[in-house]
Amino acid sequence: MRPLHPREIIALGFVLVLFGFLAPFLMTIKVVEASFILSFLSYSASVSGLLLGIIGAAWYSRLGKR
């Protein structure tokens, strides 16, 4: 398995943050039934996506300085 490029890590973080936004939005407009598991999954995806985005951005800027 090849290591991920920083752009791929940023894209993965974006997808996770997007899910972390869309899931509560869909629960709010009652398209998806709200549950504890979905709320927890949404929060976890949002936080991990934010962390992956920050790590990917730092890694990408470090590669640019070389």
Phi and psi in degrees as GROMACS dihedral restraints (atoms count N, CA, C in turn):
[ dihedral_restraints ]
;  ai    aj    ak    al  type     phi  dphi    fc
    3     4     5     6     1   -84.0    20    10
    4     5     6     7     1   150.4    20    10
    6     7     8     9     1   -70.2    20    10
    7     8     9    10     1   152.5    20    10
    9    10    11    12     1   -78.9    20    10
   10    11    12    13     1   141.9    20    10
   12    13    14    15     1   -78.8    20    10
   13    14    15    16     1   151.7    20    10
   15    16    17    18     1   -56.2    20    10
   16    17    18    19     1   -33.5    20    10
   18    19    20    21     1   -63.9    20    10
   19    20    21    22     1   -37.1    20    10
   21    22    23    24     1   -68.2    20    10
   22    23    24    25     1   -36.6    20    10
   24    25    26    27     1   -66.8    20    10
   25    26    27    28     1   -41.0    20    10
   27    28    29    30     1   -63.9    20    10
   28    29    30    31     1   -41.9    20    10
   30    31    32    33     1   -64.1    20    10
   31    32    33    34     1   -40.8    20    10
   33    34    35    36     1   -63.6    20    10
   34    35    36    37     1   -41.9    20    10
   36    37    38    39     1   -61.7    20    10
   37    38    39    40     1   -39.3    20    10
   39    40    41    42     1   -63.9    20    10
   40    41    42    43     1   -42.4    20    10
   42    43    44    45     1   -62.7    20    10
   43    44    45    46     1   -41.6    20    10
   45    46    47    48     1   -66.3    20    10
   46    47    48    49     1   -41.8    20    10
   48    49    50    51     1   -65.7    20    10
   49    50    51    52     1   -38.5    20    10
   51    52    53    54     1   -62.3    20    10
   52    53    54    55     1   -42.7    20    10
   54    55    56    57     1   -63.4    20    10
   55    56    57    58     1   -39.5    20    10
   57    58    59    60     1   -64.7    20    10
   58    59    60    61     1   -21.4    20    10
   60    61    62    63     1   -89.6    20    10
   61    62    63    64     1   -44.2    20    10
   63    64    65    66     1   -69.8    20    10
   64    65    66    67     1   -37.8    20    10
   66    67    68    69     1   -61.8    20    10
   67    68    69    70     1   -50.2    20    10
   69    70    71    72     1   -65.5    20    10
   70    71    72    73     1   -33.0    20    10
   72    73    74    75     1   -62.7    20    10
   73    74    75    76     1   -45.1    20    10
   75    76    77    78     1   -67.7    20    10
   76    77    78    79     1   -31.0    20    10
   78    79    80    81     1   -70.6    20    10
   79    80    81    82     1   -34.9    20    10
   81    82    83    84     1   -68.6    20    10
   82    83    84    85     1   -40.6    20    10
   84    85    86    87     1   -88.5    20    10
   85    86    87    88     1    10.7    20    10
   87    88    89    90     1    63.1    20    10
   88    89    90    91     1    34.2    20    10
   90    91    92    93     1   -83.6    20    10
   91    92    93    94     1   -38.7    20    10
   93    94    95    96     1  -117.2    20    10
   94    95    96    97     1   137.8    20    10
   96    97    98    99     1   -70.1    20    10
   97    98    99   100     1   132.8    20    10
   99   100   101   102     1   -73.1    20    10
  100   101   102   103     1   134.4    20    10
  102   103   104   105     1  -143.8    20    10
  103   104   105   106     1   161.5    20    10
  105   106   107   108     1   -63.8    20    10
  106   107   108   109     1   -41.1    20    10
  108   109   110   111     1   -64.9    20    10
  109   110   111   112     1   -44.3    20    10
  111   112   113   114     1   -66.8    20    10
  112   113   114   115     1   -38.5    20    10
  114   115   116   117     1   -64.6    20    10
  115   116   117   118     1   -44.0    20    10
  117   118   119   120     1   -65.9    20    10
  118   119   120   121     1   -41.0    20    10
  120   121   122   123     1   -63.5    20    10
  121   122   123   124     1   -40.3    20    10
  123   124   125   126     1   -64.2    20    10
  124   125   126   127     1   -45.1    20    10
  126   127   128   129     1   -63.6    20    10
  127   128   129   130     1   -44.4    20    10
  129   130   131   132     1   -63.2    20    10
  130   131   132   133     1   -40.8    20    10
  132   133   134   135     1   -65.5    20    10
  133   134   135   136     1   -39.3    20    10
  135   136   137   138     1   -65.6    20    10
  136   137   138   139     1   -46.2    20    10
  138   139   140   141     1   -67.6    20    10
  139   140   141   142     1   -44.4    20    10
  141   142   143   144     1   -68.7    20    10
  142   143   144   145     1   -34.8    20    10
  144   145   146   147     1   -64.9    20    10
  145   146   147   148     1   -40.3    20    10
  147   148   149   150     1   -63.4    20    10
  148   149   150   151     1   -44.4    20    10
  150   151   152   153     1   -64.8    20    10
  151   152   153   154     1   -42.3    20    10
  153   154   155   156     1   -64.0    20    10
  154   155   156   157     1   -38.2    20    10
  156   157   158   159     1   -63.9    20    10
  157   158   159   160     1   -42.3    20    10
  159   160   161   162     1   -66.3    20    10
  160   161   162   163     1   -44.6    20    10
  162   163   164   165     1   -63.6    20    10
  163   164   165   166     1   -44.2    20    10
  165   166   167   168     1   -62.9    20    10
  166   167   168   169     1   -39.8    20    10
  168   169   170   171     1   -67.1    20    10
  169   170   171   172     1   -41.0    20    10
  171   172   173   174     1   -65.2    20    10
  172   173   174   175     1   -41.6    20    10
  174   175   176   177     1   -66.2    20    10
  175   176   177   178     1   -40.3    20    10
  177   178   179   180     1   -65.7    20    10
  178   179   180   181     1   -40.7    20    10
  180   181   182   183     1   -69.9    20    10
  181   182   183   184     1   -32.0    20    10
  183   184   185   186     1   -69.4    20    10
  184   185   186   187     1   -36.4    20    10
  186   187   188   189     1   -67.4    20    10
  187   188   189   190     1   -32.3    20    10
  189   190   191   192     1   -71.0    20    10
  190   191   192   193     1   -22.0    20    10
  192   193   194   195     1   -81.3    20    10
  193   194   195   196     1   -13.3    20    10
